[in-house]
């Protein structure tokens, strides 16, 4: 928690939460900028499909880096503990950069996109070219999250919003430049993404460095001094995330085997970007639980109940009213049969959005109790049911396009919530 002794109140929680929510909303707007730019190319289905394949593989290397946000906000209380977390991050960033280089500049890229994914040669070429920029993204994303963990712990969350505003502005200006000269490659989309991430990482580093200088060299109550202590918290998060991150590549591979594979992959990606936009503001429930549940669980429960039902209500408006069609056509530039497929895929995400706030809150409670090992089992349940669902759906309904992916993800997140709740109750029942 923060260092001051100010009592926790709903007002304080909102002041802490709202800037984080706005920053995530802006993050998802940045994805909308990229998809909207690529959708205005001369061959949007192929370029969007190549970009989607590259991005689905990126999750494998970016997710471990993103985990340093939670790790830092949970463990860092002085400069010694920060250096311990930072030492662990160097290994993760180095591995991510090496993996990205292998994909972009060796035959491994062909093996993954052309053989494992089964992508058409032209889509495979777009995905490999896109990775020439994406190989750097995990590093800058990890730097951003490492320093944001300190910012969140020190309750300076407005800097997350400030950094995102500058990131969004930079990405928008670069996208306009690409639209001016002509969009003809998925590499342009990933270049926009990396450019924005560099801006956000730089601002996060600048603010966090000032905060770290004011922190004590060693806090008496902080026991984190060595990287080995950090890995005890971080590794279960890493292992569980590595299970789920492979899910998106699997979904895209199987969607590519449907009757209109390119259309299925593209519509799933575009619908996912709008779903993330709807959900974006509400993806930090875990930070509320992580920092406040031990001192005031009742107010955390009240806060979650107040906000947890808003995302599914927004999704109902987007997926089942003309608002969604307007967003896809006027903001993303999606038209014709791709528009129809995107609407159907968006509707399949409704159960996902309904479940997410409660799962995210429970994940925060689990991390607050240092029980990150439980998340390995719950994410294994997610990946298993999602994989089974997509296989069954592709076999039974190959003509349903991108909605098969969103339905499979919805089934997986429901399984994750139910299994994590069961594991958590069992753990605390046995400890009594």
N, C-alpha and C positions, 0 to 999 in steps of 0.2 A: 504493500500500500504506500500511499504517499506519506511523506515524513511528517506532515502536520497532523494535529490532533482534532481537526475539524470534524464534527460528527457527520456520518453519512446521511444524506438526504436525497430525495428524488431530484431536487434541483441540482445538487452536486453531480448525481449520476448523469443527468441530461447534459450538463455542461461538459462532462467527461466524454460522453458517448456521441453527442451530435457531431463534433468535428471529425471523429473517426468515421461515422456513418457517411458524412458528406465526402470524405476522401475516397471511400470505396465507391460511392456513387460516381465520382469523377473518374475513378479507375475504369469503371465499366463504360462510361462515356468515351473513354479513350479507345476501348475496343470497338465501340460503335463507329468512331471516326475511321478506324482502320478498315472495318468491314464495309462501311459506306464508300470509302475511297476505292477499294478493290471491286465493289459491286458496279462501279461506274467505268470499269475497264471494257475493252472491246470483246473480251471473252470471259465474263464474270464467273461462270460455273467452274471452268478449269482453274482459274487463278484462285478463286475462293476455296476450291477443293484442295489445291496445293498448299495454300496457307493454313487450312484447317488441319491437314495431315502433319505439317511441320509443327504447329502449335500443340497438337495432341502429344507429340513426342517431347516437346519442350517441357511439359509438365513433369516428366520423369526427372529432369535435372533441376527445375526451378523449385519444386515443392520442398526438397530438403533444405534449400537456401531460405525459403520463406519461413520455415520453422524457427529460425533464429529470432523472429519477432516475439513469439511466445516464450522461448527459452530465455531471452534477455530480460523481458519484463517480469518473469517469474524468479529469476536467480540473481540478477545483477543488483547489488546494493552498495557497492563501493568499486573503486578502480581496480582492485585486485580481481574481484569476481568478473568484471568486464573483460579484463585481459585473458582470463581463463576461457570465457565464452568465445572471444575473438580468436584464440589459438585454435579452437575446434573448427571455427568457420573457415580458416585458411585451407584446411584439408578438403572440406566440402566444396569450396569455390574452385580449387584446383582440379578436383575430379570432374566437376561440371564442365569446366573449360576444355579439358582433355576429351571428354565424351563428345562435346559439340564439334570439336575439330575433326574427330574421326568421322562423324556423320557428314560434315560439309565437304571434306577433302579426301576421303578414302572410299573404296568400294563398299564400306559398311553402309553408307547412305543408300546405295542401290539395293543392298540386301534387305534393308529395313523397309524402305518405301516401295521398291519394285517387287520384291519377292514376298516379304512377310506381310506387307499391307496389300499387295496385289494391285497396286495403282497402275493406271495406264501410263505409258512412257512419258507423255506430255505432262501429266499431273505429277509424276515422280520427279521430273526435271524441275518443276516449279517448287516442289517441297525441298529438294536439295539446295537449290539456290537460296531459298528463304532461310535455310539454316546457316548460311554464311554470315548473316547478321545475328541470328538467334543464339549462336554459340557464345556470344558475349552477354546475353541478357541475364542468365542465371547469376552471374557474378555481380552485376550491378543491382539486380533485384535482392540478392542476399545482403549486399552492403546496405542497401536501403532498409531492409528489415532488421538487421543487426542494430543499427542506430535508432530506428523507430522504437525498438524495445525499451531503450533508455528514455526516450521521449514520452512513451506511454506511462512508464513507471513514475516519472516525475510529473505526471498530470499536465503535460504541455501539449495536449493532443491537437490544439489549433494548428500546430506546425505541420501536422499530417495534411490538413486541408490546404495550407499555404503552399506546401511542396507540390501537391497535386494540381493546384491552379496553374503553377508555372509549367509543370509537366504537360498539362492539357494544352496550354497555349503553344508550347513548342511543337507538340505533335500536330496541332491544327495547322500551324503555319507550314510545316513540312508537307503535310497532306495536300495543302493548297498548291504548293510548288509542284508536287508530283502530278496533280490533276492538270496543272497548266502545261507541263511538258508531255503528259500522256502516261497513263497507267498501263503497263504491259507485263508486269511480273509480280509474283508474290513476294519477292525480295524487297520491293518497295514498301509493302505492308510491314514486314518485320523490321526494316530500317526505321520506320516511323516509331515502332514500339520501342526499340532499343534507344533511340534518341531521347524519347520521353523518360525512360527509366534512368538514363544518365543524369538528367536534370533533377529528378526526384531524389536520387541517391546523393547527389552533391549537396542539396539543401538539407537533407536529413543528417548527413555527416557534419555539416557546419553547425547546426543547432545542437546536436548531441555532443559535439566536442566541447561546446561552452558549458553544457550541463555536467559533463564528466569532470571538468576542471573544478567544479564546486562540490563534487562528491568527495567524501573522505577516502584516503588511501586504503584504510581498512576499517570496516564497520564491525564492532564487537559481536553483534548478533548474527552476522553473515558468516556462514560456514564454507562458502564456495571459494576455494583458493586454487584449485588445480583443474586442468582439463578433464581428468578422469571423473571428477565429481559432476562436471557438466554433462558428460556423455551418459551418466546414469539416468539423467532426466531426458536428454535429447534422443538417445538411441531408440527407445521404444516409440517415440514420435516418428523417428526416421523410418523404422522398419514398418510401422503401420501405414505410413504415407506411401512407401514404395510398393505396397500391395495395391493401393487404390490408383496410383498414378498410371499404372499400366492399363487401367480399365479404359481410358479414353482411346488409346491406340487400338485396343481390341474392338471397341464399339465402331470406330471408323473403318477398321478392316472388314468387319462383318457387314456394315452398312454398304460398303463398296461392292458386296456380292449380290445386292438386291437387284431388282429389275432395272432400276435407274440409279446405279451406284453413285455417279457423280452428283446427281440431284439430291440424293439422300444425304451424302456427306456435307454438301454445301448448305442445305436447308437446316440440318442439325446444328451446324456451326453458327449460322446466322440467328436461329431461334435461341440458341444458348447464349449468345451475346445479349439479346434483349431480355432473356430471363435473368441473367446476371445483373442487368440494369435495374430490373424490378426488385431483385433481392438485395442489391448492392448496399443500400443504406443500413441494412439490418444484419450484417455479417460480423459484428463485433460483440455479440452477446457473450461470447466466451471470455472476452476481456473483463466485462462487468463481473462475471462469476469468479474469474481467476483472482481478481484484486479485492473483491468485497464480500464474497459469500461466507468467509470464515468470521468476519466481524459483524455482518448484518445480513443473514440469509433471508429474513422476511422481506426486506426492502428490495433485494435482488429478485425474489419471486414476484413481488408486486410490479416491479419494472418490466420483467419479462412478459407478464400477463397483459400489461398495458400495450406493449408494442408487438407481441408475437403474432397477433392475428392480422396485422396490417398487410404483410407481404402477400398472403393468399387472396386477400380482397383486391389488391392491386393487380394480381395475376388474372383474376376473374375479368377485370375490366379490359386487360390487354388481350387476352386469348379469346374472349367470347363476345366482344363488342367491336364495332368498327374502329375503335381506337388502335387496336393492334395492326390492322391492315393499313391504317394511315401512317403509323410509325414505320412499318416495313417499307412502304412505297415511297413516302416523302422524305424520310430521314435517312434510310439505308439505301434507297434507290432500287429496291427489289421489285420485280415485275413478273407478270405472267404466271407460269406454272411454278416457278421458284417461290413466288409470293404465297400461293396456295399451300405448297409443301411446308413453308415456314410457319404459317398459321397452325397447321395441324401439329407440327413438332412442338410449338409453343404450348398447345393445350396438354400435351403429354407431360410437360414439366409442372403442372399444377400440384400433383401430390408431393413433388420434391420441395416446392416452395412452402407448402403447408407444414411439412415435417421439419424443415431446416432450423427455424429459430429454437425449437426445443432440443434438438440434437446439439446445436452449437452451445447452448447454455449448459447442458449436461457435460459436454467436453471441457468447458471451463471449470466446472465443479471437480471433475476428475483431475485436471491439472493442478488445481489449488490444493488437492489432497496428495499430490505427488504420485498418483496412481496411473501414470501414463501407460503402464503395461496393459491396462484394460483396453486401451484404444486399439491395440494390435488385434485383439479378438473381434471387436466390433467392426473394424474396417475390413477384416477378412470376411466377415459375414456380408458386408456391403459388396465387396468385389465378387464373391461367389454367387450371390443371388443376381447381381447385375449381369454377370457373364452368362449364367444359365438363362436368364430372361431374354437377352439379346439373341442367343442361339435359337431358342424356341420361337421367338417372334419372327426372326428372319426366315425360318423354315416354314412357318404357318402363314405369314402375311408379307411376302416379299414385295408386294406392290405398295405397301404403306409408307415407304420412303423414310424421311428423317424422324418421324414420330416414334419409330421403333427404338431409336437411341434414347429419346427423352423418357419413354415409358420404362426402359430398362434401368436408367439412372434413378428414376423415382422408386422403383421396386428396391433397389440397392440401399438407398438412404433410409427407407422405412425399416429394412432389416437391420441396418446399423443402429438406429435408435432403439429398437426393441432389445437387441442383444446387449448393447451397452448398459441399458437400464437394468437388465437382468444381472449382468456381471457386477455392476456397482452395488446393487442391493445384496447380492450374495456375499460380496467382499465385506460389506459393513455389518451384515448379519453374523458372519463368522468371527468378526473382530470384537463383538460385544461380549 
